[in-house]
Amino acid sequence: MIAEYGTIYLVLAVILGLYMTWGIGANDVANAMGTSIGSGAITFKQAIIIAAVLEFAGAFLAGGHVTNTIRKGIIDPTPIIDQPELLIWGMLAALMAAGVWLMVASYFGWPVSTTHSIVGALVGFAVVGIGSDAVQWGKIGAIVMSWILSPLIGGVFAFLVMMSIQRFILSAENPVKSAKRYAPFYIFLVGFIISLVTFFKGLKHLNLNLTIPQSFLAAVVIGALAAFIGKYYITKMSIKDPNDRGAQQHQIEKIFGLLQIFSACAMAFAHGSNDVANGIGPMAAVVSIVQSSGEVAQKSTVPLWILAVGGFGIIIGLATLGYRVIQTIGTKITELVPTRGFSAELAAAATVVLASRTGIPVSTTHIAVGAVMGVGMARGIGALDVRVIGGIFLSWIVTLPVGAILSIVFFYIFRGIFL
């Protein structure tokens, strides 16, 4: 059957993998870019340019590690090792199910989790196509725990970053002077965090393996370079009336608007490295089975062209439908200005890259929403729109079962077509 339909399977895998990553771009990239756009630091067109470079780079350079977790860690294909076509249909069904749900959610502006979507779809296929014992329920439990912990960690990080900005800059006697003094440190953190995770695990399949000390040293150098460039531009900023507190506040927001460009870049790279796995994992599984004439390999290298397809799909998704979810994340949870948006982005980037380092497929949606809530809490709970947050939580609960149900339907459709 694989010999007869192999080419069709490959074409479907690429098309549906592109469709799924398009959904990731339309929904999840809003979590990476929504805070920057919501605070006014960057425009939607600028966000697309940033994503085109850094989302793609994150997916292409650092996307392989998490991909393996999605593909081999959620379900055990051993019981159907003699029926590889079942696994192919299941992977295609999972991509189709997750893609459809993300398209619907993005159209209505619901910030749902692509990780929820694909994990639910994989579980749905496994239950009907292999058997409930094939589901690695322990792995699912760990992922569910990460869904709880990731928004909490993101929120705590964002709260601490926001409070540090409040303490060292906004409440200072001369806020602009303090901002020029401390802002390069925040830029250094962005450069350091994003570089470190890349050197740790993102370049392995490019055969560039650095030791831990070498990775730390390189990350420090890149962070310092980013801080130096940022300091250069910040120092050139001037203020007409140094004694006008309102003018100083405006100038600080301009400075942090510049910092948000750095943090948006970091979040885009982190998002690309972590969430591309949701789309290309099942696609890579189909390609591996077809190219090996039906062998369900326990280990296989993810081809670079698959990572490239994933990165391309993410960019197109953001450019075509991403604006709807951006409005929810960037403007409806809490009022954002550059200082708050930067705090949320830096915290979210740190959480995502740490999770990506461990190989656990966390939800960028949960992290981003948690971080935005964290900066809102820094001003008190009244600064949050509880109704909007409740609706977001409800969409999270619905996503996993919807992904499973759609996957079951599409699995039976594919089986009926090819059997």
Secondary structure, DSSP 8 states (H G I E B T S, - for coil): -HHHHHHHHHHHHHHHHHHHHHHHHHHTHHHHHHHHHHTTSS-HHHHHHHIIIIIHHHHHHH-HHHHHHHHHHSB--GGGTT-HHHHHHHHHHHHHHHHHHHHHHHHTT----HHHHHHHHHHHHHHHHT-GGGB-HHHHHHHHHHHHHHHHHHHHHHHHHHHHHIIIIITSSSHHHHHHHHHHHHHHHHHHHHHHHIIIIITGGGT----HHHHHHHHHHHHHHHHHHHHHHHHT---S-TT-HHHHHHHHHHHHHHHHHHHHHHHHHHHHHHHHHHHHHHHHHHHHHHHTTS---S-----HHHHHHHHHHHHHHHHHHHHHHHHIIIIISS---HHHHHHHHHHHHHHHHHHHHHT----HHHHHHHHHHHHHHTT-GGGS-HHHHHHHHHHHHHHHHHHHHHHHHHHHHHHHHH-
